Amino acid sequence: MTTTHDQEPVPVATGHLDGPPRWSRRRLLRTMGLGGATVLVAGTGALSYRVYDTAALNPGSGPAFDPWTQWRQLPGPLGAVACAVLAASPHNTQPWYFALGPRSIDVFVDEARGTGAVDPLRREQYVGLGCAVENLVLGGMARGLAPQVTWLPDGNEAGRVAHVELGSGQAQATPLYDAIGRRHTNRGPYSSQAVPAETLAELVDPSGLDGPTVHWVVDPAPKAALSELLVDAAEALTRDQQQSRDGFVWFRNSHDEIQRHRDGLVLDGQGLSPLLLGVAKLLPASSRSDGDQFWVNQTRTVHTATAAAYGVITSTSPDDRRTQLEAGRLLQRIHLAATSRGIALQHMNQITERIDREATTGAVATFAPRFAKLLPAGERPLLTYRVGYPLREARPTPRRSARTVTR
Ligand SMILES: Cc1cc2nc3c(=O)[nH]c(=O)nc-3n(C[C@H](O)[C@H](O)[C@H](O)COP(=O)(O)O)c2cc1C
């Protein structure tokens, strides 16, 4: 028997499998989920340690995942923050903290939580803050707090990115609010079923936001061109040692690391099949170059190969902080609307990450002109994502709790 953290002991094949079956179906199925990998565990101390270490048999467990089950229960302004922390953010950096006043919540950027050369202009960081503000507003509305957002009250580069005034109103729990705890970035394969144009249009609700616009890329020729650009950008990003290194520091490999940091990218979020996920967790943690290669491969064979459509959020002023914050609200809204309709979404921002990298290093711009050809004249790209009907459910990723990020 091998025991795993926080759960009943799980039987491991020992080579004595004949005789009357003694396992319950539930136990058997759970073990079968790891197939041959479980058999490997028997008798190998190092591997059985790794089962414990990565919680291979009990994914999404431990306090780092509690915010996903507790967000509805917390009342008042802290409850709204509990919704905010479940928002998407680049590399799951969660670049935020919140200050609660008697009738307000202030949202601050935590500049230490950046991705360096991956996001040299901090555009994605501000988009992530916009995503959090969208969840904060939905959470505030559901608690009857009538939230009103003022962006950047101290100026564009000050730490306070939003002041959210609270009042009292009727509690409104919308379908988007209900989707907060089910929204996850889905990096797995999507089905070949198209998403109807009217459904795509329904995902976009720009009310109350000015600036960003959404362009859907659905037709085969532009979709193929964008797929190629995404693969090329992934390859370029992995060839750029600084970008590769700055992204890699946000990978969390062991159960212990995940519980300690409660942020970053984890195997559970990579959209793998249960069998592959189990095996990957048993193997030693990937090196940076293996991880890069895996990502480029997945981009080519899964992400772009199975995208039903791409969405691109554009603006004429993508460098403007307020535009980035509003684009974040729009992005989070689209993702929640997709979730509520059973549509999967994966953010895919390697092209704009290369555009910003080329711009800030003085390199010849190669990705900006190629992307511009796929967009209406004058519109510049800010965010890219794919959508489709999922073949696999996405899993939650770790989060710091509302109390941890509230000052
Ligand atoms: C601005 C922004 C950029 C992102 N870029 C990417 C990306 O290029 N590729 C990707 O797979 N995920 C990307 N993500 C998704 C984050 O990695 C994800 O939100 C984070 O890991 C938390 O996981 P969750 O969305 O499932 O809660 C991005 C998210 C945001 C907000």
PDBQT file of the ligand as one rigid body, heavy atoms in Angstrom, charges set to zero:
ROOT
HETATM    1  C1  LIG A 501      -3.122  38.483 -19.735  1.00  0.00    +0.000 C 
HETATM    2  C2  LIG A 501      -3.070  36.997 -19.702  1.00  0.00    +0.000 A 
HETATM    3  C3  LIG A 501      -2.218  36.330 -20.568  1.00  0.00    +0.000 A 
HETATM    4  C4  LIG A 501      -2.201  34.930 -20.594  1.00  0.00    +0.000 A 
HETATM    5  N1  LIG A 501      -1.440  34.279 -21.528  1.00  0.00    +0.000 NA
HETATM    6  C5  LIG A 501      -1.492  32.930 -21.628  1.00  0.00    +0.000 A 
HETATM    7  C6  LIG A 501      -0.821  32.250 -22.682  1.00  0.00    +0.000 A 
HETATM    8  O1  LIG A 501      -0.182  32.866 -23.538  1.00  0.00    +0.000 OA
HETATM    9  N2  LIG A 501      -0.914  30.896 -22.742  1.00  0.00    +0.000 N 
HETATM   10  C7  LIG A 501      -1.647  30.184 -21.830  1.00  0.00    +0.000 A 
HETATM   11  O2  LIG A 501      -1.713  28.958 -21.939  1.00  0.00    +0.000 OA
HETATM   12  N3  LIG A 501      -2.293  30.809 -20.806  1.00  0.00    +0.000 NA
HETATM   13  C8  LIG A 501      -2.235  32.152 -20.700  1.00  0.00    +0.000 A 
HETATM   14  N4  LIG A 501      -2.938  32.798 -19.721  1.00  0.00    +0.000 N 
HETATM   15  C9  LIG A 501      -3.728  32.014 -18.765  1.00  0.00    +0.000 C 
HETATM   16  C10 LIG A 501      -3.070  31.958 -17.392  1.00  0.00    +0.000 C 
HETATM   17  O3  LIG A 501      -1.917  31.153 -17.427  1.00  0.00    +0.000 OA
HETATM   18  C11 LIG A 501      -4.110  31.428 -16.398  1.00  0.00    +0.000 C 
HETATM   19  O4  LIG A 501      -5.122  32.378 -16.265  1.00  0.00    +0.000 OA
HETATM   20  C12 LIG A 501      -3.502  31.153 -15.038  1.00  0.00    +0.000 C 
HETATM   21  O5  LIG A 501      -2.544  30.116 -15.110  1.00  0.00    +0.000 OA
HETATM   22  C13 LIG A 501      -4.573  30.737 -14.044  1.00  0.00    +0.000 C 
HETATM   23  O6  LIG A 501      -5.284  29.620 -14.511  1.00  0.00    +0.000 OA
HETATM   24  P1  LIG A 501      -6.852  29.660 -14.741  1.00  0.00    +0.000 P 
HETATM   25  O7  LIG A 501      -7.137  30.665 -15.815  1.00  0.00    +0.000 OA
HETATM   26  O8  LIG A 501      -7.201  28.262 -15.178  1.00  0.00    +0.000 OA
HETATM   27  O9  LIG A 501      -7.513  30.044 -13.458  1.00  0.00    +0.000 OA
HETATM   28  C14 LIG A 501      -2.997  34.194 -19.683  1.00  0.00    +0.000 A 
HETATM   29  C15 LIG A 501      -3.845  34.879 -18.796  1.00  0.00    +0.000 A 
HETATM   30  C16 LIG A 501      -3.890  36.267 -18.809  1.00  0.00    +0.000 A 
HETATM   31  C17 LIG A 501      -4.832  36.985 -17.898  1.00  0.00    +0.000 C 
ENDROOT
TORSDOF 0
